Amino acid sequence: MSTFSIFLVLITIVCFLLIIVIMVQNPKGGGLSSSFGGSAQMGGVQKTTDFLDKSTWTLATILIVLILLSSLSFSGALADSNSKIIDETIKTTPTTPTTPTTPTDAKAITPVAPVEKK
C-alpha cells in the first residue's frame, strides 16, 4: 500500500467524521443540545456546543494537514521512488545531438557564397 493510499483513507475518515459533527450542530442553537433539556444537567447545553465547535475546528485542521502531507507524497521527500510513469518518461525521452556528427549534417549547415548578378 503506497503512502498516498494511506493518506487517502485517513482523509476519507476525517471527512466522514467532520460531516457527522457538522450535521449534529444546529445553527439556531437547537441541534443536539436542545435534546438535553434544562440547564440543571451535568455539563449543560453550553458544554455540548463548545465541544462540537472545538471538534469541528480540530477535524478541519487535521483535514488540511493530511491534504498537505498527501501532496508531499506525490513529489516530495515521501514520494515513491518506483514510479512507472517517471521510469517510462525517462526511457522514451530521445536525446538529440547538438553538434553535427556526420559529413552530411556538416554540409547542411555550411554557408553558401552569394551569387553575383551581372
N, C-alpha and C positions, 0 to 999 in steps of 0.2 A: 504494500500500500504506500503510495507516494505521500510526500509531505503536504502537497496541495489537497489530496483527498481527505486527509485528516482535518485540515483547516475547513474544508467544505462541510464535513459532518458537524464540526463544532459550531460553525456559523449557522447551520440549519437548526441545531438545538437551541442556540441563543435566540434566534428569530422566533421560534415557536414559543419559548418562554416569554419573550417580550410581547408577543401578540396576546398571550393569556393575561399578563399583568395589565396591559392597556385595556383589554376588554372588561376586566373586573372593575376598573375605575369608571366613575360616572362624572362627567364634567360639572354637573349641578350639585354635587355633594351627596348624591344618593348612593348608588353603587353597592359595594359590599358593606360599606359602613352603615348603611340605612337598615340592614337586616339585623344589626346587633342591639337594637332597642335603645334604652335610656343611657344616660351618662354614668350611671352607678356601676356599670360593668368594669371589670379589670382592664386597664389599657384604654378603654374608651374609644370613641369614634376618631378622635384626633390622631391616636397612635396608629390606627389602621391606615389612615390617609397618608401619614408620614412614611409608613413602611412601604406602601405602594408607590409613593413618589420616589423614595430613595432606590427602590428596586428597579424602577423604570430607568432612572439615570445610570445606575450601575450596569444594567444589561445593555443599555445603549453604548456606554463606554467600552464594555467588553466586546461588543459587536464591531465597533470601529477599530479597535486594536487588532482583532482577529482578521479583519479585512486587510488592514495594512500589512500584517505579517504574512498573509497568504499571497499578497502581491510580491513580497520579497522572495517567496518560494519559487516564483516563476524565473527570475533572472538574477537574484541577489546571491548572497552567501549561502542561502539554504536551498539553492536550486539543485535539481538532479543533474548529475554530470553525464548521464547516459541517455540523453535525448536523441531520439531517432531523427527528428526534424533537423536539428542542428548538424548531425552527422551527415545527412543526405545533402544539405546545403553546401557543406564544405567539400564533399566529394564531387558534386556536379558543377561547381564553380570553375569555369575554364580560365586558364592563365594565358594571357596574350603577351608575346614578346614586345618590348618597347623599341628594340633596335632591329634592323633587318639582318636576317641570318643567312639568306640565300642570295645568289647573284641576281636572280630575277627581281627580288624585292629591292635590291640596291638600284637597279635600272629604273624602277618605277618612281623613285624619289629623286633621281638625278635631274638637275635643272637643264632645260634645253635652251640653247642660244637663240636670241631673237633673229628673225628673218629680216634682211634688209630689203626695202622696196626700191625699185629703180624708176 
